[in-house]
Amino acid sequence: MKRSTEVGNPLFESVVGDDAAWYYIQPYTLWVALAMNEGAVHEFLCREPFEPFVIRMSIGESHEVRHPECAIVATNRVVVYNPSNDRIAYCALIYLNAIESLQTT
């Protein structure tokens, strides 16, 4: 993780990790998670061997990625294609809550 303090504001500190950016506001002793970044999704897509995973959104939607070619990662969104129902979902990274590996049987 990288730490940095905003210039001119000693009460505001940010920590950027591999999967999210966190901001710490000292007077309130509070860590606030900002959006999960594209690196977290890209990490799941590039695993060798590929493991299917699900993207969970803050509004309750979930999108399964069963093949690495079924998702495209951009700077602020993920496009997920579901071939079984020919559906495309555009997922803003700011609403992405979790990425979980799917259980394969």
N, C-alpha and C positions, 0 to 999 in steps of 0.2 A: 504494500500500500504506500501511496505517496501522500505526504501531508503538505499543506500549504496554508499560509495565513493571508487573508485578503489585505492588500496594501491599504494602510490608513484605518483599518478596523481590527484592533487586536481581540475583539470579542467574537469574531467570526472565523472559524477554521474549517477547512474542507479536507476530506480524506477520499481519495479516489482509488478504488480497488479494481479487481478484475471483473467484477460483476455489477457494480453499482457505484454511484457517487453519493457520499454521505456528507452532510453538513452539520456541524456542531455549533450551537449557539450557547456560549458560556453562561450567561446569567440564568438561563432556564435549565441548564444541564440536560439538554435534549439532543438526541441524534435523529436526524430526519433523513430518510432514504429518498433520493430522487429517482429518476427513471433508471431501470436496468439498461445498461448500454449494449450496443450491438455486439461487443466482444463476447458477452455471455452466450448469446444465441449462436454466434459463429463458432464458439468452442464446442457446442453440442453438435453442430453440423459437420465439423471436421474431425470428429473422433474416429479412430481406426481401431477395430471395426466399428462401423456406424451402429449406434443404438437408437431405436425409435424413441421419441420423446413427445411430451405434451406441453404446450404453452398455455398457461392459465392467466386469464385477464381479470382485471379488478371488477368488471361488471358481471363476472360469473361465467363467461364463455370459456371454453377450452378448445384448443386446436391441436390435433395430432399431426405429427410429422413422422411418417413411416419410411421415408426415403429422403436422402440428402438433396435430391433434385426437386423436391416438393416445397422448398422454402427458399426465399431470397431475402437477404439481410441488407438493409440500407442504413443510413446514418440515424434516422429517427423512426423507422418502421420495419416490420417484417411482413412479407407477403407469403401466405401459406396456401398451397393448393391441395385440395382433397380430391384425388382421382375417383373415389368410390361414388361421390355424388356430384362431381364436376363443379365444385364450389371453390371460390377464391376468397380468402379473408385478408383484409388489410389491417394489421395490428400495430397501433402506435406504441412505441416502446415505453412511453410514460404511463401507459395503462397495463403494462405487463407485470404481473405479480410474482409468478414463479415459472420455472422450467423444471420438469420432472421427467426422469427416464420412465418409459413404459415397461411394465412387466411382460416379458415374453414367455410364452409357455410352449 
